Amino acid sequence: MNGIKKRRAEARKVSNDRYVKRRQEVIAAAAKVFKENGLAATSIDDIAKATGLNRASLYYYVGDKHELFGEVIIDVVKHNVEMAEKIRDSEGEAEEKIHQLFGSLLRSYNDYYPHVHVFMQEDFSQISHNKASDWLDLQRRFDRALIAIIEEGMQRGSLRSDLPVRLVAFGLIGMVNWTHRWFHPDGPVSCEDVAQVFAKLAIEGMRKAG
């Protein structure tokens, strides 16, 4: 195993196109297996079977299933966090920003399915310990961006200020997160339709009367 680990480290350092492409295929295959079985019930043999590799060959691309779990979703999560921060820092009213945020999140869920499904259904404590602080930082960055948008609306008077801002933010996040239980890109409802309904519910619920 130490020999394979060394070869894997060397391959990542060189990062040739063939290796990168094959590793991305392994990550995509793992995402489907995690979605179907869940992380706990998925073995490295399940992932090897889905990729068409034997166990030894799979270890050339990834150390273990927990590393794969992190790799499945890290790029999407980073993209969504950066998107939320960009919307927060943009011009416009808070209501418009909330609408943009819902639209961007639901499009991400649609475009990166089943990766985001895995992200929302699993326990992040299963991520490798050396990555745990990175995930916590990403989560906090997203929370801060959304809270800032809501606070901006409250301060400018467009959103009601009699609601706890953090509770409102977590409620909005929960609306999106729960979609993993029923939304599918090929289903009867589009991501744009979901985003429109969610944004309307959120904005009208928070809009200051009068």
Backbone hydrogen bonds in HBPLUS format (Angstrom, degrees):
<---DONOR---> <-ACCEPTOR-->    atom                        ^
c    i                          cat <-CA-CA->   ^        H-A-AA   ^      H-
h    n   atom  resd res      DA  || num        DHA   H-A  angle D-A-AA Bond
n    s   type  num  typ     dist DA aas  dist angle  dist       angle   num
A0005-LYS N   A0001-MET O   2.88 MM   4  6.14 159.5  1.93 152.0 158.2     1
A0006-LYS N   A0002-ASN O   2.98 MM   4  6.17 152.0  2.05 142.5 149.4     2
A0007-ARG N   A0003-GLY O   3.00 MM   4  6.27 159.8  2.04 147.4 152.9     3
A0008-ARG N   A0004-ILE O   2.81 MM   4  6.04 157.1  1.86 152.7 159.2     4
A0009-ALA N   A0005-LYS O   3.00 MM   4  6.21 158.6  2.04 146.0 151.2     5
A0010-GLU N   A0006-LYS O   3.00 MM   4  6.23 157.9  2.05 149.5 155.4     6
A0011-ALA N   A0007-ARG O   2.87 MM   4  6.07 156.4  1.92 148.6 155.3     7
A0012-ARG N   A0008-ARG O   3.00 MM   4  6.22 157.0  2.06 149.9 155.3     8
A0013-LYS N   A0009-ALA O   3.07 MM   4  6.21 145.7  2.19 139.7 149.2     9
A0014-VAL N   A0010-GLU O   3.05 MM   4  6.32 157.0  2.10 149.8 154.6    10
A0015-SER N   A0011-ALA O   2.74 MM   4  5.81 158.0  1.79 145.4 153.2    11
A0020-VAL N   A0016-ASN O   3.02 MM   4  6.25 169.5  2.03 161.8 165.0    12
A0021-LYS N   A0017-ASP O   2.91 MM   4  6.01 163.2  1.93 150.5 155.2    13
A0022-ARG N   A0018-ARG O   3.02 MM   4  6.19 164.9  2.04 147.6 151.8    14
A0023-ARG N   A0019-TYR O   2.90 MM   4  6.07 156.5  1.95 150.9 157.8    15
A0024-GLN N   A0020-VAL O   2.99 MM   4  6.20 153.1  2.06 146.5 153.5    16
A0025-GLU N   A0021-LYS O   3.04 MM   4  6.36 145.3  2.17 143.4 153.1    17
A0026-VAL N   A0022-ARG O   2.99 MM   4  6.32 147.4  2.10 144.0 152.8    18
A0027-ILE N   A0023-ARG O   2.98 MM   4  6.29 156.9  2.03 149.1 154.9    19
A0028-ALA N   A0024-GLN O   2.95 MM   4  6.16 158.0  2.00 145.8 151.5    20
A0029-ALA N   A0025-GLU O   2.98 MM   4  6.15 158.3  2.03 145.0 150.8    21
A0030-ALA N   A0026-VAL O   2.91 MM   4  6.11 155.1  1.97 147.6 154.8    22
A0031-ALA N   A0027-ILE O   3.00 MM   4  6.25 148.6  2.10 145.3 153.1    23
A0032-LYS N   A0028-ALA O   3.40 MM   4  6.76 153.6  2.48 144.9 149.6    24
A0033-VAL N   A0029-ALA O   3.18 MM   4  6.52 155.9  2.25 147.4 154.1    25
A0034-PHE N   A0030-ALA O   2.83 MM   4  6.04 165.2  1.85 159.4 162.9    26
A0035-LYS N   A0031-ALA O   3.01 MM   4  6.16 153.2  2.08 143.3 150.6    27
A0036-GLU N   A0032-LYS O   3.07 MM   4  6.27 157.7  2.12 144.7 150.1    28
A0037-ASN N   A0033-VAL O   2.87 MM   4  5.95 168.3  1.89 158.4 161.6    29
A0038-GLY N   A0034-PHE O   2.69 MM   4  4.67 141.4  1.84 125.4 136.6    30
A0042-THR N   A0039-LEU O   3.16 MM   3  5.28 156.6  2.21 106.3 113.5    31
A0046-ASP N   A0043-SER O   3.07 MM   3  5.15 124.2  2.39  96.4 110.0    32
A0047-ILE N   A0043-SER O   3.28 MM   4  6.71 154.7  2.35 147.2 152.8    33
A0048-ALA N   A0044-ILE O   2.94 MM   4  6.16 154.7  2.01 142.4 150.0    34
A0049-LYS N   A0045-ASP O   2.91 MM   4  6.08 158.5  1.96 147.4 152.6    35
A0050-ALA N   A0046-ASP O   3.06 MM   4  6.31 153.8  2.13 142.3 149.2    36
A0051-THR N   A0047-ILE O   3.03 MM   4  6.25 140.0  2.20 145.3 155.5    37
A0052-GLY N   A0048-ALA O   2.97 MM   4  6.05 123.0  2.31 141.3 155.8    38
A0053-LEU N   A0048-ALA O   3.05 MM   5  5.07 138.7  2.23 150.0 150.4    39
A0052-GLY N   A0049-LYS O   3.28 MM   3  5.15 142.5  2.43  93.7 104.1    40
A0058-LEU N   A0054-ASN O   2.98 MM   4  6.22 153.3  2.05 155.6 163.8    41
A0059-TYR N   A0055-ARG O   3.23 MM   4  6.53 151.1  2.31 147.1 153.3    42
A0060-TYR N   A0057-SER O   3.05 MM   3  5.27 149.4  2.14 102.8 112.4    43
A0061-TYR N   A0058-LEU O   2.90 MM   3  5.54 154.2  1.97 116.4 123.9    44
A0062-VAL N   A0058-LEU O   3.15 MM   4  6.44 143.2  2.29 144.7 155.6    45
A0068-LEU N   A0064-ASP O   3.18 MM   4  6.49 157.6  2.23 146.1 152.6    46
A0069-PHE N   A0065-LYS O   2.83 MM   4  6.05 150.3  1.92 142.6 150.8    47
A0070-GLY N   A0066-HIS O   3.16 MM   4  6.41 157.9  2.21 142.9 146.9    48
A0071-GLU N   A0067-GLU O   2.97 MM   4  6.24 158.1  2.02 148.6 155.3    49
A0072-VAL N   A0068-LEU O   2.82 MM   4  6.00 146.2  1.93 152.6 161.3    50
A0074-ILE N   A0070-GLY O   2.96 MM   4  5.79 142.7  2.11 156.5 167.0    51
A0077-VAL N   A0073-ILE O   2.98 MM   4  6.12 166.5  2.00 162.7 166.7    52
A0078-LYS N   A0074-ILE O   2.96 MM   4  6.13 164.9  1.98 153.1 157.3    53
A0079-HIS N   A0075-ASP O   2.97 MM   4  6.13 158.3  2.02 143.6 149.8    54
A0080-ASN N   A0076-VAL O   2.96 MM   4  6.23 158.2  2.00 150.3 155.7    55
A0081-VAL N   A0077-VAL O   2.93 MM   4  6.16 156.8  1.99 153.1 159.3    56
A0082-GLU N   A0078-LYS O   2.97 MM   4  6.16 169.3  1.98 154.9 157.6    57
A0083-MET N   A0079-HIS O   2.90 MM   4  6.04 149.7  2.00 144.5 153.7    58
A0084-ALA N   A0080-ASN O   2.94 MM   4  6.14 156.7  2.00 144.7 150.1    59
A0085-GLU N   A0081-VAL O   3.02 MM   4  6.31 157.0  2.07 151.2 157.3    60
A0086-LYS N   A0082-GLU O   2.95 MM   4  6.11 148.8  2.05 141.8 150.5    61
A0087-ILE N   A0083-MET O   2.98 MM   4  6.26 157.6  2.03 150.9 156.3    62
A0088-ARG N   A0084-ALA O   2.95 MM   4  6.14 159.0  1.99 145.3 151.5    63
A0089-ASP N   A0085-GLU O   3.05 MM   4  6.21 151.7  2.13 142.8 149.2    64
A0090-SER N   A0087-ILE O   3.18 MM   3  5.13 156.2  2.24 102.4 109.6    65
A0097-LYS N   A0093-GLU O   3.09 MM   4  6.44 154.1  2.15 148.8 156.7    66
A0098-ILE N   A0094-ALA O   2.88 MM   4  6.15 156.7  1.94 155.6 161.1    67
A0099-HIS N   A0095-GLU O   3.07 MM   4  6.30 157.3  2.12 145.0 151.2    68
A0100-GLN N   A0096-GLU O   2.93 MM   4  6.21 155.9  1.99 146.7 153.4    69
A0101-LEU N   A0097-LYS O   2.84 MM   4  6.03 154.2  1.91 146.9 154.4    70
A0102-PHE N   A0098-ILE O   3.02 MM   4  6.27 165.4  2.04 153.3 155.5    71
A0103-GLY N   A0099-HIS O   3.09 MM   4  6.28 165.4  2.12 147.9 152.2    72
A0104-SER N   A0100-GLN O   2.88 MM   4  6.07 162.3  1.91 152.7 157.1    73
A0105-LEU N   A0101-LEU O   2.96 MM   4  6.09 165.1  1.98 153.6 157.6    74
A0106-LEU N   A0102-PHE O   2.98 MM   4  6.12 168.3  2.00 154.7 157.8    75
A0107-ARG N   A0103-GLY O   3.01 MM   4  6.12 151.8  2.09 143.5 151.6    76
A0108-SER N   A0104-SER O   2.96 MM   4  6.11 151.1  2.04 142.9 151.0    77
A0109-TYR N   A0105-LEU O   2.96 MM   4  6.26 155.1  2.02 147.4 154.0    78
A0110-ASN N   A0106-LEU O   2.99 MM   4  6.17 149.2  2.08 140.1 148.4    79
A0111-ASP N   A0107-ARG O   2.78 MM   4  5.95 168.0  1.79 154.7 157.8    80
A0112-TYR N   A0108-SER O   2.88 MM   4  5.79 154.9  1.95 149.6 155.3    81
A0115-HIS N   A0112-TYR O   2.64 MM   3  5.51 119.8  2.00 137.9 148.8    82
A0117-HIS N   A0114-PRO O   3.06 MM   3  4.98 116.0  2.48  94.7 111.2    83
A0118-VAL N   A0114-PRO O   3.02 MM   4  6.37 155.4  2.08 157.5 162.8    84
A0119-PHE N   A0115-HIS O   3.03 MM   4  6.38 154.3  2.10 143.5 151.2    85
A0120-MET N   A0116-VAL O   2.97 MM   4  6.23 152.6  2.04 151.7 156.5    86
A0121-GLN N   A0117-HIS O   3.05 MM   4  6.16 140.8  2.20 147.0 157.3    87
A0122-GLU N   A0118-VAL O   3.26 MM   4  6.02 139.9  2.43 150.1 154.0    88
A0126-GLN N   A0123-ASP O   3.07 MM   3  5.95 166.4  2.09 122.7 126.7    89
A0127-ILE N   A0124-PHE O   3.15 MM   3  5.51 167.3  2.16 109.8 113.5    90
A0131-LYS N   A0128-SER O   2.88 MM   3  5.47 160.2  1.92 119.8 126.4    91
A0132-ALA N   A0129-HIS O   3.20 MM   3  5.05 151.5  2.29  98.8 107.2    92
A0134-ASP N   A0131-LYS O   3.02 MM   3  5.29 122.9  2.36 104.0 118.6    93
A0135-TRP N   A0131-LYS O   3.15 MM   4  6.52 156.0  2.21 156.0 162.7    94
A0136-LEU N   A0132-ALA O   3.00 MM   4  6.27 158.8  2.04 151.2 157.3    95
A0137-ASP N   A0133-SER O   2.97 MM   4  6.12 152.8  2.05 142.1 149.2    96
A0138-LEU N   A0134-ASP O   3.02 MM   4  6.31 155.5  2.09 146.4 152.6    97
A0139-GLN N   A0135-TRP O   2.97 MM   4  6.21 162.1  2.01 151.7 156.3    98
A0140-ARG N   A0136-LEU O   3.00 MM   4  6.19 160.3  2.04 147.6 152.8    99
A0141-ARG N   A0137-ASP O   2.92 MM   4  6.11 152.3  2.00 147.1 154.9   100
A0142-PHE N   A0138-LEU O   3.05 MM   4  6.31 160.7  2.09 150.8 155.0   101
A0143-ASP N   A0139-GLN O   3.00 MM   4  6.25 167.6  2.01 151.4 155.0   102
A0144-ARG N   A0140-ARG O   2.88 MM   4  6.03 161.2  1.91 148.5 153.6   103
A0145-ALA N   A0141-ARG O   3.02 MM   4  6.22 153.7  2.09 145.1 152.0   104
A0146-LEU N   A0142-PHE O   3.07 MM   4  6.37 165.9  2.10 159.3 161.5   105
A0147-ILE N   A0143-ASP O   2.92 MM   4  6.05 166.7  1.93 154.2 158.6   106
A0148-ALA N   A0144-ARG O   2.92 MM   4  5.98 154.8  1.99 143.7 150.4   107
A0149-ILE N   A0145-ALA O   3.15 MM   4  6.42 150.5  2.24 143.3 150.6   108
A0150-ILE N   A0146-LEU O   3.07 MM   4  6.40 163.6  2.10 155.5 159.0   109
A0151-GLU N   A0147-ILE O   2.85 MM   4  6.05 165.2  1.88 154.2 158.8   110
A0152-GLU N   A0148-ALA O   2.92 MM   4  6.01 150.7  2.01 141.9 149.7   111
A0153-GLY N   A0149-ILE O   3.18 MM   4  6.50 156.2  2.24 146.1 151.3   112
A0154-MET N   A0150-ILE O   3.00 MM   4  6.34 153.8  2.07 149.7 157.5   113
A0155-GLN N   A0151-GLU O   2.87 MM   4  6.07 159.9  1.91 152.4 157.4   114
A0156-ARG N   A0152-GLU O   2.99 MM   4  6.16 149.5  2.08 146.7 154.7   115
A0157-GLY N   A0153-GLY O   3.05 MM   4  6.07 117.6  2.46 132.2 146.4   116
A0158-SER N   A0153-GLY O   3.02 MM   5  5.28 127.5  2.31 153.9 157.8   117
A0159-LEU N   A0153-GLY O   3.12 MM   6  5.01 159.7  2.17 115.5 112.2   118
A0157-GLY N   A0154-MET O   3.24 MM   3  5.10 143.8  2.38  92.9 103.4   119
A0208-LYS N   A0158-SER O   3.19 MM  50  5.70 171.8  2.20 126.3 127.0   120
A0160-ARG N   A0206-MET O   2.67 MM  46  5.60 164.6  1.69 166.6 172.2   121
A0168-VAL N   A0164-PRO O   2.99 MM   4  6.26 155.7  2.05 155.4 162.9   122
A0169-ALA N   A0165-VAL O   2.93 MM   4  6.16 162.1  1.96 149.5 154.3   123
A0170-PHE N   A0166-ARG O   2.93 MM   4  6.16 164.6  1.96 151.4 154.8   124
A0171-GLY N   A0167-LEU O   2.98 MM   4  6.10 145.9  2.10 139.4 149.0   125
A0172-LEU N   A0168-VAL O   3.00 MM   4  6.33 153.6  2.08 152.0 158.3   126
A0173-ILE N   A0169-ALA O   3.00 MM   4  6.29 160.4  2.04 151.0 156.6   127
A0174-GLY N   A0170-PHE O   2.92 MM   4  6.05 152.4  2.00 140.2 147.9   128
A0175-MET N   A0171-GLY O   3.11 MM   4  6.41 142.2  2.25 140.6 149.6   129
A0176-VAL N   A0172-LEU O   3.43 MM   4  6.82 157.2  2.48 148.5 151.9   130
A0177-ASN N   A0173-ILE O   2.91 MM   4  6.16 169.6  1.92 157.2 160.7   131
A0178-TRP N   A0174-GLY O   3.04 MM   4  6.01 151.4  2.13 146.0 150.8   132
A0179-THR N   A0176-VAL O   3.07 MM   3  5.60 154.6  2.13 113.9 121.5   133
A0180-HIS N   A0177-ASN O   3.45 MM   3  6.35 172.6  2.46 119.8 121.4   134
A0181-ARG N   A0178-TRP O   3.01 MM   3  5.89 170.3  2.02 126.4 129.6   135
A0182-TRP N   A0179-THR O   3.06 MM   3  5.53 155.4  2.12 113.2 120.0   136
A0183-PHE N   A0179-THR O   2.76 MM   4  5.35 169.3  1.77 164.4 165.2   137
A0187-GLY N   A0184-HIS O   2.83 MM   3  5.04 164.4  1.86 120.9 123.4   138
A0194-VAL N   A0190-SER O   3.11 MM   4  6.44 161.6  2.14 151.1 155.6   139
A0195-ALA N   A0191-CYS O   2.95 MM   4  6.10 162.7  1.98 146.9 151.7   140
A0196-GLN N   A0192-GLU O   2.98 MM   4  6.16 155.9  2.03 146.0 152.1   141
A0197-VAL N   A0193-ASP O   3.10 MM   4  6.34 165.1  2.12 152.1 155.0   142
A0198-PHE N   A0194-VAL O   2.93 MM   4  6.09 171.4  1.93 158.8 161.5   143
A0199-ALA N   A0195-ALA O   2.91 MM   4  5.94 163.7  1.93 147.8 152.8   144
A0200-LYS N   A0196-GLN O   3.02 MM   4  6.13 157.2  2.07 143.7 150.2   145
A0201-LEU N   A0197-VAL O   2.94 MM   4  6.17 164.7  1.96 154.2 158.1   146
A0202-ALA N   A0198-PHE O   2.90 MM   4  6.07 165.9  1.92 153.3 157.5   147
A0203-ILE N   A0199-ALA O   2.85 MM   4  5.88 172.7  1.85 153.7 156.2   148
A0204-GLU N   A0200-LYS O   2.99 MM   4  5.85 163.8  2.02 145.6 150.8   149
A0205-GLY N   A0201-LEU O   3.07 MM   4  5.94 144.0  2.20 134.5 144.3   150
A0206-MET N   A0202-ALA O   3.07 MM   4  6.24 135.6  2.27 141.1 152.3   151
A0206-MET N   A0203-ILE O   3.17 MM   3  5.16 130.0  2.43  94.4 107.4   152
A0207-ARG N   A0203-ILE O   2.78 MM   4  5.73 124.8  2.08 146.3 160.8   153
